[in-house]
Amino acid sequence: MLGEDSVGWESAVLIGGPAEGVRVRVVGRPPVLQVTFPCELEADTDAVKVEALYVYRRDARQAADEEELTYGFDGASP
């Protein structure tokens, strides 16, 4: 089995939106990243969890050799 170091991890930064400046590690340059934030519930329950969903997209025109991989906030999604 291959170790984690042999996988092509790459650092990326999120631009805009609620996760502005957050750095992540990705494999294979996925076209879309999904970011969630937990929401507080007014009623105390273990059965339900609510999360706000945000979408970040990679610019497909970004060359593989550019210095930093970036994903921009897509305010129109989902």
C-alpha positions as a Markdown table, in Angstrom:
| # | Residue | x | y | z |
|---|---|---|---|---|
| 1 | Met | 0.0 | 0.0 | 0.0 |
| 2 | Leu | 1.3 | 3.4 | -0.9 |
| 3 | Gly | 2.0 | 5.9 | 1.8 |
| 4 | Glu | 0.2 | 9.2 | 2.1 |
| 5 | Asp | 3.4 | 11.0 | 0.9 |
| 6 | Ser | 3.2 | 9.2 | -2.4 |
| 7 | Val | -0.2 | 10.7 | -3.2 |
| 8 | Gly | -0.1 | 14.0 | -5.3 |
| 9 | Trp | -1.2 | 16.4 | -2.6 |
| 10 | Glu | -1.2 | 20.0 | -3.6 |
| 11 | Ser | -1.8 | 23.1 | -1.5 |
| 12 | Ala | -4.7 | 25.5 | -2.6 |
| 13 | Val | -6.2 | 28.7 | -1.3 |
| 14 | Leu | -9.9 | 29.7 | -1.2 |
| 15 | Ile | -10.6 | 33.2 | -2.6 |
| 16 | Gly | -13.7 | 35.2 | -1.6 |
| 17 | Gly | -16.8 | 34.2 | 0.3 |
| 18 | Pro | -17.0 | 33.0 | 3.9 |
| 19 | Ala | -13.8 | 30.9 | 3.7 |
| 20 | Glu | -11.6 | 33.7 | 2.3 |
| 21 | Gly | -7.9 | 32.8 | 2.7 |
| 22 | Val | -8.4 | 29.3 | 4.0 |
| 23 | Arg | -5.7 | 26.9 | 2.8 |
| 24 | Val | -6.5 | 23.3 | 1.9 |
| 25 | Arg | -4.7 | 20.3 | 0.5 |
| 26 | Val | -6.3 | 18.6 | -2.6 |
| 27 | Val | -5.4 | 15.6 | -4.8 |
| 28 | Gly | -6.0 | 15.7 | -8.6 |
| 29 | Arg | -7.1 | 19.4 | -8.8 |
| 30 | Pro | -10.8 | 18.8 | -8.4 |
| 31 | Pro | -13.0 | 21.3 | -10.3 |
| 32 | Val | -15.2 | 22.1 | -7.3 |
| 33 | Leu | -14.8 | 22.2 | -3.5 |
| 34 | Gln | -17.7 | 22.2 | -1.1 |
| 35 | Val | -17.3 | 24.1 | 2.2 |
| 36 | Thr | -19.8 | 23.8 | 5.1 |
| 37 | Phe | -20.3 | 25.7 | 8.3 |
| 38 | Pro | -22.4 | 24.3 | 11.1 |
| 39 | Cys | -25.6 | 26.3 | 12.0 |
| 40 | Glu | -26.9 | 26.6 | 15.5 |
| 41 | Leu | -30.3 | 25.1 | 16.2 |
| 42 | Glu | -32.8 | 26.9 | 18.4 |
| 43 | Ala | -34.2 | 23.6 | 19.7 |
| 44 | Asp | -31.8 | 21.1 | 21.3 |
| 45 | Thr | -31.9 | 17.9 | 19.2 |
| 46 | Asp | -29.5 | 15.1 | 18.4 |
| 47 | Ala | -31.4 | 13.9 | 15.4 |
| 48 | Val | -31.0 | 17.0 | 13.2 |
| 49 | Lys | -27.9 | 18.9 | 12.1 |
| 50 | Val | -27.9 | 21.9 | 9.7 |
| 51 | Glu | -24.9 | 23.2 | 7.8 |
| 52 | Ala | -24.6 | 26.2 | 5.4 |
| 53 | Leu | -23.1 | 25.1 | 2.1 |
| 54 | Tyr | -20.7 | 27.1 | 0.0 |
| 55 | Val | -19.2 | 26.2 | -3.4 |
| 56 | Tyr | -15.7 | 27.1 | -4.6 |
| 57 | Arg | -14.6 | 26.5 | -8.2 |
| 58 | Arg | -11.2 | 26.1 | -9.7 |
| 59 | Asp | -10.5 | 28.2 | -12.8 |
| 60 | Ala | -10.0 | 25.5 | -15.5 |
| 61 | Arg | -7.7 | 27.9 | -17.4 |
| 62 | Gln | -5.2 | 27.9 | -14.5 |
| 63 | Ala | -2.0 | 26.2 | -15.7 |
| 64 | Ala | -0.6 | 23.3 | -13.7 |
| 65 | Asp | 2.7 | 25.1 | -13.3 |
| 66 | Glu | 1.3 | 28.4 | -11.8 |
| 67 | Glu | 2.6 | 29.2 | -8.4 |
| 68 | Glu | -0.5 | 28.8 | -6.3 |
| 69 | Leu | -3.7 | 26.8 | -6.9 |
| 70 | Thr | -6.8 | 28.9 | -6.2 |
| 71 | Tyr | -10.5 | 28.2 | -5.9 |
| 72 | Gly | -12.9 | 31.2 | -6.2 |
| 73 | Phe | -16.2 | 31.5 | -4.3 |
| 74 | Asp | -19.3 | 30.8 | -6.5 |
| 75 | Gly | -22.0 | 32.9 | -4.9 |
| 76 | Ala | -24.6 | 31.5 | -7.4 |
| 77 | Ser | -24.3 | 27.9 | -6.3 |
| 78 | Pro | -25.8 | 25.6 | -5.4 |
